[in-house]
Amino acid sequence: MNKKTVKDICVKGKKVVMRVDFNVPLNDQLQITDDTRVLAALPTIKYVLEQGAALVLMSHLGRPSGKGYEKDFSLKPVADYLATKLGKPVAFAADCQKADAEVAALKPGQVLMLENTRFYAAEEGKAKQKEGMSDEEYAVKKAEMKKAKAAMAEKLASYGDVYVNDAFGTAHRDHASTASICKYMKAKGGSCVAGFLMQKELDYLGNAVESPKRPFVAIIGGAKVSGKLEVLGSLMKKVNTILIGGGMAYTFLKAMGHDIGKSLCEDDLLDTAEETLAAAKAAGVKFMLPLDNIAADAFDNDAKTQIVGNDIPAGWMALDIGPKTVAAYAAEIAGAKTIVWNGPMGCFEMPKFAGGTMGVCKAVADSSAVSIIGGGDSVSAVNQSGLADKMSHISTGGGASLEFLEGKVLPGCDALDDK
């Protein structure tokens, strides 16, 4: 995706509307507990301000009902926190669709943050077919929501002369503030460009997809096969080796005839798992599954555990890959030139079952490969390991990075101006 960036245009003296991803975790006192996403957006924010533009920021936070203001999902605490990082005030508009006065008052070098865009259902523009609703009524509701999303996108576009998207984490969504806004910004002659974070994501993921250095190793984990089928199918056309971990491994192992005890398994996907294994063999892709596992007698950090092979005893469940598997995967990783990692190797949230994920994390950190970490749990694991600074790129968008690797079009990126 060869898209224009904020450096390709002149923003001096203009009002810039920027979509950021400030969907940060807050505690009960509404304090930010992880500021990674705020810090990631700072380079673009500071650049725009240094160039002499006025800046209007917009983001979502959490999953409010879409029926108006909800204190727990307000972006006001984030605006206040951003002010401390910028060393200057950040004005706040309490309603993202009624901020004309605040935008009009904005001067070059000043910042205004809009309230949570998802306080309006029009942001996502989705219509739900409720129980008892006829198909005709549902069609009318869908048309109403489409119209409301367009109106919201047009209103957001009216706040500036230029649109910058620096929210890769929502780039796979066709929302009013991510993709639809571009139509209205372009209609009035405004530019729609990528921020530095968006550019970095597209560069790293684009290179991994289009021209990776080889050997190319994909590490795929997580709980379910169902959420990873498309990315597995896409990666088979690109990678040399796939390393499988997490709960999804046991659907594959059962499909191969192993006993998996009480381990997580999607029985309805056993045939699909067999087909995936056959497809990997046909494509000449090395498809590696656990050689041993850490089995527990309960889903609990205090459970009894034992190291077992690929047959899990009855009444036991595998919750992590074992030491032989870690060693085998580490050896494969050591020879890689490009690594994409999405999904943990086990239930790493419990210390007793974090060894596999942390072992793989160390192997990736020690490798000389270009390493791309995507997915919320993978990122959490890397941060927990203290090895984040050893990774080439940690993606800010779990779902977006997965869809990019699957070869899907990301509406929030596609709508931006081409170079």
Buried (B, 14 or more C-beta within 10 A) or exposed (E): BEBBBBBEBEBEEBBBBBBBBBBBEBEEEBEBEEBBBBEBBBBBBBBBBEBEBBBBBBBBBBEBEBEEEBEEBBBBBBBBBBBEBBEEEBBBBBBBBEBEEBBEEBEBBBBBBBBBBBBBBBBBBBBEEEEEEEEEEBEEBBEEBBEBBBBBBBBBBBBBBBBBBBBBBBBBBBBBBBBBBBBBBBEEEBBBBBBBBBBBBBEBBEBBBEEBEEBBBBBBBBBBBEBBBBBBBBBBEBBBBBBBBBBBBBBBBBBEEBEBBBBBBBEEBBEBBEBBBEBBEEBEBBBBBBBBBBBBBBEEBEBEBEEBEBBBBEEBBBBBBBBBBBBBBBEBBBEBBBBBBBBBBBBBBBEBBBBBBBBBBBBBBEBEBBBBBBBBBBBBBBBBBEBBEBBBBBBBBBBBBBBBBBBBEBBBBBBBBEE
